Amino acid sequence: MKDNAEPVLVVDLDGTLLRSDLLFESFWSAFGRDWHSPFWSMVALFSGRAALKRYLSRVSRLDAATLPYDPKVIAYVEAWRSHGGRTALVTASDQTIADEVADHLALFDEVYGSDGHLNLKGAAKADFLADHFGGNGFAYMGDARADLPVWQRAQKAITVNASASLRIRAEQLGTQVEHLNTTDRSMLPYLWALRPHQWLKNILVFLPMLVAHRLDWATLLQTCLAFIAFSLIASSVYVLNDLIDLAADRAHPRKRLRPFACGSVPVAHGSWMAAGLLLCGGGIAGLLGWQFLLVMAVYYSLTTAYSLSLKRLVVIDMCVLAGLYTLRIIAGGVATGMLISMWLLAFSIFFFLSLAAVKRQAELVDSVERGILGATGRGYRVADLPIISMIALCSGYVSVLVMALYVNSPTVRELYPQPRALGGICGILLYWVTYMVMITHRGAMHDDPVVYAAKDRTSQVCGFLILVFAVAGAVL
């Protein structure tokens, strides 16, 4: 990069300039906007991949300003331009999206993408570049095996985060080669994408076993299998939700750091992760019988519907969240063949409706602090805060009332030698519900109340005291 005699630097978009794949990005964006889009995508695919990309570019909504660009690749392009070199963005993504990216970055002299008929990839891209810039008239920066025909006809091949085998093949072409490593390969972002901290919620499947005092090994094994199945399927849902919510997550000050939003895990990998986790979880669920498998199917269907549309419906979204928590308890009962009492179900519905309201309250408080009038991707406004807080308090208090009535029921007197000791649990819960709403009102809550409670010292003390009262009622 010394003078104007340098060849044109041609840069690929997906996986090179961008830490993502816009075909998958646009697919999930379209799916999140309209659940019919996969069907129409298949119809478009009959006319070729270029036609599919043109369709998805029309129905999706991608914000070029928030896409996960590779800063080291951008620096390389800027250095090339600073030495007087010309640059071009040439991508298999649709021309519409390529233009938006180029307009945002203002780094390229020319921009070319697929046009709905020609898929500008592999040999087709190599022919196009050779015709447009002449043989050996360009240096090409890419990342995939599909770029080998392009590198073969380029004056210089520049690989970006290529595998060892791809590097060797690029070097065997007889072209000048430069290798760029811009990211560290690690499995931690993949693990983080599963949201293992959210598996804490799945401990609810153990509740039927504990409440019924069924502590034998067979019951414990069945419950552990239920926990594993639920965790895998829940992670599949979390991955799916992150893929659908990419745009909203990237606009959020904390969620933009999630693996798919920031590009540390490719969106294409997420698509296979969601399917693989679902199959593994479903296989384990099948070991516990068709009834448990049916419960898991209901959970997956309901959470998918929530991700696609229900989360945008006022009040319904909170009711669905409360129902999903309760489904975990039902799953624990079905896995072990235990009948769930109405007392437990009633407590669960009201208690988790309170937590769902706290979650929405936290989002609205965060919106107020950021000067936004509504929670991103939700149907609430800042003006709804007093009502949401009221729902959180009232539902939490009703759950405590249900607990108080249950403590004085004949069932408890049969199971616990000292049922009155359980009354202390009601006092702790009454305090904790009020405490959670108060700290959320003050802006200390971040996103998920369950995860917050697991890290909060006050909540940990409350959980320990509840355990003490439960043991006292069962043992003393």
Secondary structure, 3 states (H helix, E strand, C coil): CCCCCCCEEEECCECCCECCCHHHHHHHHHHHHCCCHHHHHHHHHCCCHHHHHHHHHHHCCCCHHHCCECHHHHHHHHHHHHCCCCEEEEEEEEHHHHHHHHHHHCCCCEEEEECCCCCCCCHHHHHHHHHHHCCCCEEEEECCHHHHHHHHCCCEEEEECCCHHHHHHHHCCCCEEEEECCCCCCCHHHHHHCCHHHHHHHHHHHHHHHHCCCCCHHHHHHHHHHHHHHHHHHHHHHHHHHHHCHHHHHCCCCHHHCHHHHCCCCHHHHHHHHHHHHHHHHHHHHHCCHHHHHHHHHHHHHHHHHHHCHHHCCCHHHHHHHHHHHHHHHHHHHHHCCCCCHHHHHHHHHHHHHHHHHHHHHHHHHHHHHCCCECCCCCCEHHHHHHHHHHHHHHHHHHHHHHHHHHCCHHHHHHCCCHHHHHHHHHHHHHHHHHHHHHHHCCCCCCCHHHHHHHCHHHHHHHHHHHHHHHHHHHC
